[in-house]
Amino acid sequence: MRVLLVEDDDRLADVLARALALRGHPVRRATRADDALRLKTGVDFVLLDLGLPDLDGLELLRRLRRVSDLPVIVVTARADEGTVLQGLRSGADDYLVKPFRIAELLARMDAVARRARARPDAGTGAADAVRVGDVAIDLRTREVTVAGRPVALTRREFDVLALLARDPGAVRGREEILDAVWGDAYLAVSRSLDVHIAQIRAKTGRPGLVLTLRGTGYRLGDGR
């Protein structure tokens, strides 16, 4: 995988670039947000530090998500829960706190890339589109509209919604969703699913689109 490393710490960037290159992942480096947005073309993966000199990394992540579906892992020293949740809400595929082991970073990169290649809406034989009230979910084009207005979901938000939409009457357990979308039924960032479902409801403006069945799981609602 060709990696864009967005990191302003020269020493850490050199170590990471060498380690990734030795494992077959050529690296482009950006030290500023504007360079990262320019260099994103032609890479397969983004490693993003949040402490950049020209723009906060969370804002860069939000801007990147408006124009790109590239897999992103946040790699940062910010370990507080609020920032972790903001990173997930902004579209990060994973969040890794410094200091970390190179082996763990590589394993997480492999897992994120594997999930990106095998999205849960692919090859299932489900209908191409599902409509719930005024919400239309196109499983083939990965587009969601509400009353004809497009809604921009992150890749993982769409994957959660698509999993529920493929069988609208079925209840999906929490562990089932985490395993299908994150590849980990016992995800370390345990609130990640809650964050993504809250974002689906907020972005569509339809709190009843995803129903929570306490102690059981989730299912597609009536869209109101």
Backbone bond lengths (Angstrom), bond angles and torsions (degrees), N, CA, C in turn:
res aa  C-N    CA-C-N  psi(-1)  N-CA   C-N-CA  omega(-1)  CA-C   N-CA-C  phi
1 M - - - 1.462 - - 1.518 109.93 -
2 R 1.315 116.45 139.14 1.460 122.41 174.82 1.529 107.46 -86.84
3 V 1.320 115.99 124.05 1.463 121.50 -170.04 1.516 110.45 -111.98
4 L 1.334 115.72 133.88 1.457 121.41 168.56 1.523 107.72 -98.46
5 L 1.325 116.29 115.65 1.458 122.45 -179.70 1.522 108.11 -101.51
6 V 1.336 116.04 113.36 1.466 121.20 -179.74 1.522 106.66 -102.74
7 E 1.333 115.49 98.28 1.464 121.16 -170.48 1.525 108.34 -155.20
8 D 1.346 117.53 125.83 1.465 119.89 -178.52 1.523 113.54 -95.35
9 D 1.328 117.69 -2.85 1.457 121.90 176.93 1.533 108.31 -86.49
10 D 1.342 116.68 109.13 1.466 120.70 -175.20 1.520 112.93 -59.75
11 R 1.313 116.16 -44.04 1.464 119.15 -176.40 1.522 111.48 -64.20
12 L 1.336 116.65 -48.31 1.462 120.05 179.84 1.526 110.66 -64.81
13 A 1.330 116.45 -40.94 1.464 119.73 -179.57 1.521 111.14 -61.23
14 D 1.343 117.64 -40.71 1.461 120.64 179.58 1.524 111.19 -63.65
15 V 1.331 115.79 -42.78 1.469 119.89 -179.82 1.526 110.39 -63.51
16 L 1.328 116.02 -47.19 1.459 119.77 -179.02 1.530 111.56 -64.79
17 A 1.329 116.79 -42.52 1.465 120.27 -178.40 1.523 110.82 -62.40
18 R 1.328 116.89 -42.92 1.467 119.66 178.88 1.522 111.25 -64.95
19 A 1.338 115.89 -44.71 1.469 119.46 -178.20 1.523 111.16 -63.77
20 L 1.325 116.74 -41.73 1.465 120.02 -179.85 1.526 110.86 -68.57
21 A 1.329 117.46 -40.67 1.459 120.63 179.96 1.520 111.17 -63.51
22 L 1.330 116.82 -39.13 1.471 120.41 178.76 1.526 111.32 -62.02
23 R 1.298 117.37 -25.46 1.467 121.92 -179.71 1.526 111.96 -100.87
24 G 1.333 115.77 16.86 1.457 119.95 172.86 1.507 115.97 86.17
25 H 1.335 117.20 17.85 1.465 120.83 -179.93 1.528 109.83 -114.90
26 P 1.327 119.24 92.44 1.469 120.25 177.83 1.516 111.01 -61.20
27 V 1.327 115.78 145.28 1.462 121.18 -171.08 1.521 111.22 -121.04
28 R 1.336 115.29 132.72 1.455 122.50 162.28 1.510 106.94 -102.14
29 R 1.322 116.12 142.60 1.463 117.93 -179.63 1.517 110.95 -119.06
30 A 1.337 115.35 140.20 1.458 122.26 172.13 1.519 107.60 -127.14
31 T 1.315 116.35 138.49 1.466 120.30 177.65 1.519 111.69 -104.64
32 R 1.322 116.96 -10.16 1.458 122.34 -178.05 1.525 109.69 -130.78
33 A 1.323 115.52 156.64 1.460 120.86 -177.54 1.524 111.54 -64.59
34 D 1.336 117.07 -41.88 1.459 118.45 -178.06 1.522 111.56 -64.42
35 D 1.349 116.84 -35.29 1.464 119.77 176.21 1.529 110.88 -67.31
36 A 1.333 116.71 -37.78 1.464 120.38 -179.76 1.518 110.87 -62.21
37 L 1.326 116.97 -43.84 1.462 120.06 179.59 1.525 111.10 -65.03
38 R 1.312 117.00 -32.63 1.466 120.44 178.91 1.520 112.10 -75.19
39 L 1.343 116.98 -34.99 1.467 121.33 -174.17 1.521 114.10 -89.77
40 K 1.331 117.24 -2.29 1.468 119.67 -175.07 1.530 112.55 -64.77
41 T 1.325 117.49 -26.87 1.462 121.03 179.40 1.527 109.74 -69.25
42 G 1.316 115.45 130.42 1.454 119.28 177.57 1.512 115.03 91.77
43 V 1.343 117.36 8.73 1.471 119.70 174.47 1.525 108.84 -117.42
44 D 1.332 114.89 165.66 1.457 120.87 -177.24 1.523 112.93 -110.23
45 F 1.333 116.28 -12.48 1.467 119.33 -170.60 1.520 108.29 -157.07
46 V 1.334 116.48 148.74 1.467 121.60 178.02 1.522 109.94 -125.58
47 L 1.331 115.66 130.40 1.463 122.77 169.26 1.520 106.30 -109.37
48 L 1.314 116.88 120.98 1.463 121.13 -167.97 1.520 112.29 -122.85
49 D 1.336 115.64 117.18 1.462 121.11 168.64 1.524 108.41 -81.40
50 L 1.309 117.67 150.75 1.466 120.57 -178.13 1.522 113.30 -93.04
51 G 1.332 117.62 -20.27 1.457 120.58 -176.49 1.511 112.39 -93.28
52 L 1.336 116.82 77.74 1.455 121.77 -178.46 1.530 110.23 -101.88
53 P 1.337 117.98 152.60 1.468 119.92 -174.35 1.511 115.03 -73.07
54 D 1.338 118.34 -25.52 1.465 119.49 -173.85 1.520 114.18 -107.22
55 L 1.346 117.97 -16.92 1.462 120.91 -176.44 1.521 108.48 -162.05
56 D 1.324 116.80 141.35 1.459 118.92 176.21 1.523 110.08 -62.71
57 G 1.333 116.29 138.92 1.454 120.39 -176.22 1.512 114.32 -60.64
58 L 1.329 118.11 -29.66 1.465 120.10 178.21 1.520 111.02 -66.76
59 E 1.327 116.68 -38.57 1.462 119.62 176.77 1.527 110.46 -68.12
60 L 1.328 117.05 -38.88 1.466 119.82 175.16 1.524 110.29 -60.11
61 L 1.323 116.95 -42.28 1.462 120.35 179.09 1.520 110.70 -61.00
62 R 1.313 117.16 -43.31 1.472 119.85 178.91 1.530 111.01 -62.97
63 R 1.328 116.94 -40.93 1.466 120.01 178.72 1.523 111.12 -67.32
64 L 1.318 116.05 -38.95 1.460 120.09 178.71 1.521 110.68 -63.27
65 R 1.325 116.77 -40.00 1.464 120.56 -178.19 1.535 112.33 -68.14
66 R 1.323 117.84 -22.33 1.469 119.94 177.23 1.528 111.65 -70.30
67 V 1.334 116.45 -23.26 1.468 119.12 -173.30 1.520 113.61 -123.85
68 S 1.328 118.58 -6.57 1.463 119.94 -173.32 1.515 111.54 -148.79
69 D 1.335 115.17 147.05 1.460 122.28 177.25 1.526 110.91 -108.66
70 L 1.336 117.04 20.12 1.464 120.86 -179.06 1.532 111.09 -59.99
71 P 1.333 117.64 142.42 1.468 119.34 172.50 1.530 110.46 -62.03
72 V 1.328 116.38 136.25 1.467 121.88 -178.09 1.518 109.56 -132.42
73 I 1.332 115.82 129.30 1.464 121.43 168.03 1.522 107.60 -114.25
74 V 1.319 116.68 124.73 1.459 121.23 173.19 1.523 108.06 -78.21
75 V 1.336 116.14 129.08 1.469 121.49 175.43 1.528 106.73 -123.62
76 T 1.318 116.74 110.81 1.460 120.33 -169.14 1.516 111.06 -152.95
77 A 1.327 115.14 162.76 1.465 120.53 174.67 1.524 111.77 -85.80
78 R 1.326 118.20 -8.14 1.463 121.04 -178.32 1.530 109.45 -77.58
79 A 1.323 115.00 110.68 1.461 119.98 -173.97 1.522 113.27 -109.21
80 D 1.345 118.69 -0.82 1.462 119.18 -177.54 1.523 110.69 -69.99
81 E 1.326 115.69 147.53 1.457 120.85 -174.05 1.523 112.16 -60.35
82 G 1.330 117.15 -36.80 1.450 119.82 -179.29 1.516 112.60 -59.61
83 T 1.335 116.40 -42.88 1.462 120.00 -179.83 1.522 110.82 -71.14
84 V 1.330 116.66 -38.01 1.469 119.46 176.79 1.528 110.01 -58.45
85 L 1.327 116.31 -46.59 1.462 120.34 -179.71 1.522 111.55 -65.52
86 Q 1.333 117.28 -38.50 1.462 119.64 176.30 1.525 110.93 -62.62
87 G 1.326 117.07 -39.67 1.455 120.09 178.44 1.510 111.85 -62.56
88 L 1.325 116.53 -42.65 1.461 120.22 178.76 1.519 110.96 -67.55
89 R 1.333 117.08 -41.71 1.465 120.52 178.72 1.525 111.45 -63.58
90 S 1.312 115.93 -31.59 1.466 119.89 -176.72 1.520 112.64 -82.11
91 G 1.341 117.45 -5.22 1.453 119.41 173.93 1.500 116.80 115.14
92 A 1.346 118.89 8.00 1.459 119.68 177.43 1.529 110.50 -67.39
93 D 1.314 116.44 141.13 1.457 121.15 176.71 1.522 111.88 -82.81
94 D 1.322 116.97 -24.00 1.460 121.43 176.89 1.516 107.03 -159.81
95 Y 1.341 115.57 167.37 1.462 121.22 -174.57 1.522 106.94 -142.16
96 L 1.332 116.60 120.66 1.462 121.39 -175.53 1.520 108.73 -125.88
97 V 1.338 115.86 127.11 1.464 121.22 -175.61 1.524 110.28 -93.46
98 K 1.324 116.33 133.60 1.463 122.52 174.56 1.526 109.60 -74.51
99 P 1.334 118.14 147.36 1.461 127.14 -6.42 1.533 110.82 -77.64
100 F 1.315 116.37 151.34 1.457 120.97 179.93 1.524 108.74 -138.69
101 R 1.305 115.33 163.82 1.459 120.40 177.57 1.524 109.83 -88.66
102 I 1.317 115.26 141.40 1.463 120.13 179.33 1.527 110.62 -57.20
103 A 1.332 116.31 -39.25 1.469 119.43 -179.03 1.525 111.04 -61.24
104 E 1.337 117.06 -38.48 1.463 119.59 178.90 1.521 110.80 -67.93
105 L 1.337 117.07 -42.06 1.460 120.21 177.90 1.524 110.64 -59.59
106 L 1.320 117.47 -46.03 1.459 120.79 -179.47 1.523 111.57 -62.96
107 A 1.320 116.36 -40.24 1.466 119.63 179.00 1.523 110.75 -64.28
108 R 1.320 116.80 -40.83 1.466 119.90 179.32 1.526 110.89 -68.35
109 M 1.318 117.21 -38.73 1.466 120.33 176.47 1.523 110.67 -60.85
110 D 1.325 116.52 -44.95 1.471 120.16 179.24 1.525 110.78 -61.15
111 A 1.334 116.49 -42.04 1.468 120.30 -178.34 1.526 111.11 -66.27
112 V 1.332 117.13 -43.54 1.467 120.44 179.48 1.526 110.47 -64.90
113 A 1.337 116.95 -43.66 1.469 120.13 -179.76 1.520 110.87 -64.74
114 R 1.321 117.01 -38.64 1.469 120.87 179.38 1.524 110.73 -63.73
115 R 1.313 116.25 -42.38 1.463 119.35 179.00 1.524 111.52 -67.81
116 A 1.340 116.61 -35.61 1.466 119.35 178.99 1.520 111.07 -65.72
117 R 1.347 117.16 -32.49 1.467 120.42 179.48 1.509 111.97 -78.21
118 A 1.335 116.90 -24.01 1.472 120.64 -176.02 1.516 110.02 -122.62
119 R 1.307 116.67 64.25 1.458 121.18 -179.42 1.515 109.61 -63.63
120 P 1.323 118.06 145.12 1.454 120.90 -173.19 1.507 114.64 -70.17
121 D 1.349 118.98 -7.87 1.447 119.68 178.19 1.510 112.68 -94.72
122 A 1.353 117.56 2.01 1.458 120.47 -174.77 1.519 110.95 -93.61
123 G 1.330 115.84 137.35 1.454 121.59 170.36 1.504 115.41 65.03
124 T 1.307 119.08 31.57 1.457 119.60 -176.72 1.519 112.49 -101.25
125 G 1.343 116.61 -12.07 1.456 119.77 -177.04 1.514 112.94 78.64
126 A 1.336 117.76 8.82 1.460 120.90 179.60 1.520 109.86 -74.13
127 A 1.329 115.87 163.94 1.460 120.24 175.39 1.521 108.91 -59.56
128 D 1.346 114.97 148.55 1.456 118.81 -178.02 1.514 112.29 -67.06
129 A 1.332 118.22 -30.49 1.456 120.86 -175.97 1.522 110.59 -137.43
130 V 1.323 115.03 144.13 1.464 122.13 178.26 1.522 107.16 -126.48
131 R 1.318 116.91 134.72 1.465 121.02 178.40 1.526 109.41 -118.39
132 V 1.325 115.35 130.23 1.456 122.24 177.01 1.517 107.23 -129.22
133 G 1.345 116.68 106.51 1.458 119.14 -173.43 1.507 109.39 61.26
134 D 1.340 116.38 -125.39 1.468 119.45 177.98 1.524 112.31 -98.69
135 V 1.330 116.03 14.83 1.461 121.10 177.94 1.524 109.16 -99.13
136 A 1.324 116.68 125.23 1.463 122.09 177.09 1.522 108.74 -113.54
137 I 1.340 115.81 128.89 1.467 122.33 -178.65 1.519 107.49 -118.81
138 D 1.321 116.61 111.66 1.460 121.45 -179.85 1.524 108.42 -97.51
139 L 1.327 116.02 108.16 1.460 120.91 -175.74 1.521 112.51 -73.34
140 R 1.317 116.69 -22.22 1.463 119.77 -178.48 1.527 111.18 -82.16
141 T 1.313 116.90 -47.17 1.466 120.13 -178.30 1.527 112.68 -91.06
142 R 1.348 116.81 -7.65 1.459 122.48 179.94 1.532 110.88 61.59
143 E 1.325 115.53 42.46 1.451 121.66 179.00 1.526 110.27 -116.59
144 V 1.325 115.25 143.55 1.462 121.88 176.68 1.526 108.05 -126.04
145 T 1.327 115.91 132.86 1.459 120.24 174.57 1.526 109.21 -127.57
146 V 1.318 115.25 149.11 1.464 122.54 175.09 1.523 107.06 -124.80
147 A 1.330 115.82 117.44 1.468 121.10 -175.88 1.522 111.13 52.71
148 G 1.334 115.10 37.41 1.458 121.05 178.82 1.508 114.84 83.47
149 R 1.307 117.37 -4.53 1.468 121.29 -178.53 1.528 109.32 -96.13
150 P 1.348 118.14 127.18 1.471 119.90 -179.72 1.522 111.64 -67.36
151 V 1.319 115.36 142.53 1.461 122.48 178.01 1.528 108.10 -120.23
152 A 1.318 116.53 126.87 1.463 121.36 -176.71 1.524 110.23 -90.15
153 L 1.334 115.99 103.00 1.457 121.42 173.86 1.517 109.44 -98.60
154 T 1.330 116.44 150.36 1.455 119.06 171.70 1.530 108.94 -69.78
155 R 1.311 115.97 167.27 1.462 119.48 -179.21 1.524 111.60 -56.93
156 R 1.312 115.80 -44.79 1.461 118.09 -176.15 1.523 111.99 -73.44
157 E 1.322 117.57 -35.07 1.465 119.70 174.65 1.521 109.88 -59.78
158 F 1.345 116.11 -44.21 1.463 118.65 178.63 1.525 110.76 -64.41
159 D 1.331 117.85 -39.76 1.461 120.41 -179.09 1.527 111.66 -60.82
160 V 1.327 116.82 -39.69 1.468 120.27 176.94 1.522 109.91 -63.86
161 L 1.326 116.24 -47.91 1.459 120.33 -179.09 1.526 111.29 -63.76
162 A 1.329 117.06 -40.27 1.466 121.00 -179.63 1.521 111.25 -64.37
163 L 1.329 116.61 -38.54 1.463 120.20 179.27 1.529 110.24 -60.67
164 L 1.323 117.27 -41.72 1.461 121.10 178.55 1.528 111.25 -72.14
165 A 1.340 116.81 -36.12 1.468 120.88 -174.70 1.520 112.53 -73.25
166 R 1.337 118.18 -24.55 1.458 119.83 -177.95 1.517 112.09 -64.63
167 D 1.330 116.42 -26.50 1.464 120.64 176.79 1.526 106.66 -141.42
168 P 1.342 117.33 81.04 1.470 121.48 -167.98 1.515 115.12 -56.48
169 G 1.326 119.18 -28.08 1.456 119.34 -177.87 1.515 114.11 -89.25
170 A 1.318 116.85 -7.82 1.467 120.79 -174.49 1.525 111.22 -83.96
171 V 1.325 115.33 144.96 1.458 121.49 173.82 1.521 107.92 -94.85
172 R 1.317 116.33 126.37 1.459 121.88 179.07 1.523 109.11 -104.19
173 G 1.318 116.56 124.43 1.452 120.73 178.75 1.518 111.59 -69.09
174 R 1.318 114.99 155.76 1.472 120.65 -179.87 1.526 111.42 -56.12
175 E 1.336 116.40 -48.34 1.458 119.96 -179.08 1.523 111.51 -64.14
176 E 1.326 116.52 -35.75 1.465 120.45 178.54 1.525 110.80 -62.45
177 I 1.333 116.92 -44.03 1.461 120.58 -179.74 1.520 110.53 -67.26
178 L 1.323 116.71 -45.34 1.462 119.76 179.35 1.527 111.30 -60.17
179 D 1.318 116.25 -39.04 1.459 119.81 -179.52 1.523 111.13 -69.80
180 A 1.349 117.11 -41.44 1.460 120.71 -176.78 1.523 112.43 -72.65
181 V 1.325 117.31 -38.43 1.464 120.55 -173.11 1.523 112.40 -97.09
182 W 1.333 117.20 -40.42 1.460 120.82 -179.61 1.528 112.71 -97.96
183 G 1.317 117.31 -15.78 1.462 119.78 -176.41 1.512 113.02 76.10
184 D 1.337 117.18 18.34 1.460 121.30 -176.85 1.526 108.34 -152.52
185 A 1.315 116.45 107.64 1.466 120.22 -177.32 1.524 112.16 -71.77
186 Y 1.325 117.45 -14.60 1.464 121.12 -179.06 1.521 108.67 -126.65
187 L 1.340 114.90 58.27 1.453 122.57 -172.58 1.522 111.20 -58.51
188 A 1.341 115.00 136.02 1.461 120.03 -178.80 1.534 111.22 -62.63
189 V 1.337 115.99 -42.54 1.471 119.24 175.77 1.526 106.49 -83.32
190 S 1.322 116.06 82.93 1.457 121.48 -165.60 1.523 113.37 -65.18
191 R 1.326 118.52 -22.42 1.462 120.60 -177.68 1.525 111.97 -88.96
192 S 1.307 117.72 2.09 1.457 120.38 -175.04 1.522 112.19 -58.01
193 L 1.311 118.25 -44.03 1.465 121.02 179.66 1.522 110.64 -63.56
194 D 1.331 117.30 -43.38 1.465 120.71 178.77 1.527 110.93 -58.83
195 V 1.322 115.63 -42.11 1.467 120.17 179.85 1.521 110.47 -61.78
196 H 1.327 116.95 -45.60 1.457 120.14 -176.50 1.533 111.92 -67.73
197 I 1.307 117.08 -38.77 1.468 119.18 177.75 1.527 110.31 -67.21
198 A 1.325 117.27 -40.45 1.468 120.43 176.99 1.525 110.31 -61.23
199 Q 1.330 117.21 -37.99 1.458 120.79 179.18 1.529 111.79 -68.31
200 I 1.332 117.00 -38.83 1.471 120.37 176.83 1.525 109.87 -59.67
201 R 1.330 116.25 -46.95 1.464 120.35 179.98 1.522 111.44 -63.13
202 A 1.346 116.14 -43.20 1.461 119.85 -176.94 1.525 111.70 -69.21
203 K 1.319 116.96 -44.07 1.467 119.67 -176.22 1.529 112.02 -69.04
204 T 1.323 117.06 -36.43 1.468 119.42 178.91 1.525 111.76 -81.04
205 G 1.335 116.34 -19.52 1.461 119.20 -175.03 1.512 112.86 70.39
206 R 1.340 116.11 19.98 1.464 121.56 -178.49 1.536 108.44 -125.85
207 P 1.338 117.32 86.64 1.475 119.85 -177.11 1.515 113.36 -61.36
208 G 1.342 118.33 -22.42 1.457 120.75 179.17 1.504 114.21 -89.57
209 L 1.346 117.90 6.52 1.463 119.99 -179.33 1.521 111.44 -67.53
210 V 1.330 116.92 -38.49 1.469 121.87 176.05 1.521 107.54 -119.86
211 L 1.320 116.41 120.62 1.463 121.64 -179.30 1.517 110.53 -97.92
212 T 1.323 115.60 137.48 1.459 121.89 175.21 1.522 108.61 -97.71
213 L 1.322 116.38 122.58 1.460 122.08 176.60 1.519 106.92 -107.04
214 R 1.307 116.07 101.60 1.462 121.15 -171.45 1.524 111.59 -56.24
215 G 1.314 113.96 130.48 1.456 120.42 179.39 1.514 113.79 78.70
216 T 1.328 117.04 -2.60 1.464 120.55 -177.63 1.514 112.01 -121.36
217 G 1.333 117.52 -56.66 1.448 120.48 -178.35 1.504 112.02 155.64
218 Y 1.323 116.27 -140.43 1.456 122.12 -174.79 1.527 109.72 -137.07
219 R 1.337 115.60 153.49 1.452 120.32 171.09 1.512 109.10 -149.61
220 L 1.313 115.89 164.09 1.450 120.89 177.14 1.536 109.07 -67.94
221 G 1.337 116.24 134.90 1.460 120.35 -179.73 1.516 112.39 -98.23
222 D 1.321 115.80 -155.73 1.466 120.55 -176.25 1.520 112.62 -90.82
223 G 1.333 116.68 -0.98 1.439 120.16 175.64 1.512 115.85 83.09
224 R 1.321 118.01 3.46 1.474 119.17 -178.81 1.517 111.34 -89.11
